[in-house]
Amino acid sequence: MHWNVEQILWAVVLAAHLVLLIVLLGRDRSSRFPWFTAATALSTVHLIADHLLHGKLTSLAFYWQTYTAILLEAILGILVLIEISRKVFSSGKAGLILKPKGWLGGTMITVSIAIGAVWLWGPWPAWKALNAEPKQLPLLLVVLSAMKGQLFLAILTVEVALLLRIYQQQRGRLPDFGGKGVLAYEHLMVDEVQDFSPLELAVLLDATSAQRSVTLAGDTAQAIAPEHGFSNWAELLDFLEIAHERVEPLRVSYRSTREIVDCAEHVLGPLMGDVRPVAPRAGAPVESFGFASPGECAEFLSHALKELVRAEPEASVALLARHPEQARLYYEALTQAEVPALRLVDNQDFTFTAGIDVTDVRQSKGLEFDIVILLEVTEASYPASDDARRLLHVAMTRAAHQLWVTYTGAPSPLLPDPLR
């Protein structure tokens, strides 16, 4: 049987989940970390379900399955954070507020702060709008709960990281969750460093042994979440007190063709830096298509995608928009046009199989597709700003063989002149 890259990646991810479950159960850690075990099991089931059910569910059933899983994963993620906090802050060295019998009070304070932040971090839909179609109300409530649950989990994660760092500064190393000694990893490997805050990395690095053997890998051009606080390697390494001479840039781009890499470099502009990657593989030129309206663009894409699925049934295709709302709009239009093998990805629930994934750029980071079509690369979506440069660069470099750019109205000023 022939497996493509996406199927191999899916199998590797599933194998990692299963190995983790076996380790948890085999070493009797499931009893000490029940919520972490449950979260891993749910993630495994979600992965298998997405793989087996894609293309077999109605749109309504798809939304129920996706957002119910997101909500459950958010709930379990919150319980995992509480579980970790209890292991650390009830260790007998936690101090006055989070002492062995007082960690629950600290947890309630931390959770209350996160709830307040979610409440103020709008918008919240009006009840009248939610109840406009009573039959859809249960699903809309699940979707709202899932989205707010993810936000709550993100805020709580930041709070726990801050508390762990304060613990390290005041009390020393974190206690070993096994109950004896302290955490001291012999080597720590962190990938996608640009997605971590300096605070989170400091907590991780202080959990290493005296040799402080650490490998950090990341791409400044893919720092698309400015709220994480990653700006450049020099500032990060200064904060972590790591010598700068250990930075080693990678000089060869193996994923994308030379044409795609050249286009993505142009988009980065002044953010490119001195080290320019070499792309040894040539391919098709990058193409752009302008339209008067999203409807006209969707009609063009429906014909092109139907032909593509017929000619290349094993190809992996991604339609990437700047915003989730844009992705959902095009997904609905292409669904009405009966484009086959179409999937809407809301929570990185990729199936890694042949077909067409419609999603926003942030969902696709770290992945690659045979063909990428960028949606609404307009002046409004990608203005002349550093954040837009990085986001458009990430979107373009998801493509391995072919890249199309589409826009309605004024194109983004970040595009090369031949594409505007």
Secondary structure by P-SEA (a helix, b strand, c coil): ccccaaaaaaaaaaaaaaaaaaaaaaaccccccaaaaaaaaaaaaaaaaaaaccccccaaaaaaaaaaaaaaaaaaaaaaaaaaaaacccccccccccccccaaaaaaaaaaaaaaaaaacccccccccccccccaaaaaaaaaaaaaaaaaaaaaaaaaaaaaaaaaacccccccccccbbbbbcbbbbcccccccaaaaaaaaaacccccbbbbbbbcccccccccccccaaaaaaaaccccccbbbbcccccccaaaaaaaaaaaccccccbbbbbcbbbbcbbbbbbccaaaaaaaaaaaaaaaaaacccbbbbbccccaaaaaaaaaaaaaacccbbbbbccccccccbbbbbbcccccccccccbbbbcccccccccccaaaaaaaaaaaaccccbbbbbbccccccccccccc
